[in-house]
Amino acid sequence: MNMSLSLIDFLLTDDELARINHYISARAENYAGEEELVREVSVTFTWIAGFGRCVTANFGGSTVGHEISGCLA
């Protein structure tokens, strides 16, 4: 089984990028007015053999991410 990665594995569709930006905007609005600013956003790419790529966005160090595109979807 080949588990090598290539550049195309990290490319996002316009829809995926829009979903990430919408998630960030919505979460930022939830934190508006908080004393401490949230400065951290992460996007995680995960591969599961036989299922493919999953993309998850996390805001403010959250341990539960927002699924952008799923392996099982």
C-alpha positions in Angstrom: 0.0 0.0 0.0 1.4 3.4 -1.0 1.0 6.0 1.7 3.1 8.7 -0.1 1.7 12.2 -0.2 1.8 14.7 -3.0 0.9 18.4 -3.4 -2.6 17.5 -4.7 -3.4 15.9 -1.3 -3.2 19.3 0.3 -5.3 21.3 -2.2 -8.7 22.5 -1.1 -11.7 23.0 -3.3 -13.4 26.4 -3.4 -16.2 24.8 -1.3 -13.8 23.5 1.3 -12.0 26.8 1.6 -15.4 28.6 1.9 -16.5 26.2 4.7 -13.2 26.9 6.6 -13.6 30.6 6.3 -17.3 30.5 7.3 -16.3 28.4 10.4 -13.6 30.8 11.4 -15.9 33.8 11.0 -18.7 32.2 13.0 -16.4 31.2 15.8 -14.7 34.6 15.9 -18.1 36.2 16.3 -18.7 34.0 19.3 -15.5 35.2 20.9 -16.2 38.9 20.1 -16.0 40.9 23.3 -13.9 38.4 25.2 -11.0 39.9 27.1 -8.5 37.5 25.6 -8.2 37.4 21.8 -8.2 34.0 20.1 -5.3 33.9 17.7 -5.1 30.3 16.8 -6.7 28.5 13.9 -5.5 25.1 12.6 -6.5 23.0 9.7 -5.7 19.3 9.9 -5.4 16.9 7.0 -5.8 13.2 8.1 -5.5 10.1 5.9 -7.2 6.8 6.6 -6.1 3.9 4.5 -9.0 2.7 2.3 -11.1 5.8 3.1 -9.1 8.8 2.0 -8.5 12.3 3.3 -10.3 14.1 6.1 -10.0 17.9 6.6 -10.8 19.4 10.0 -10.6 23.0 11.2 -10.0 24.0 14.9 -10.5 27.4 16.4 -8.8 28.7 19.5 -7.1 25.5 20.5 -10.4 23.5 20.6 -9.9 19.8 20.9 -13.1 19.1 18.9 -12.7 20.2 15.3 -15.2 21.1 12.7 -15.3 18.6 9.8 -14.7 20.3 6.5 -14.5 17.1 4.4 -14.8 13.7 5.8 -13.3 10.3 5.0 -16.6 8.5 5.5 -18.8 11.1 3.8 
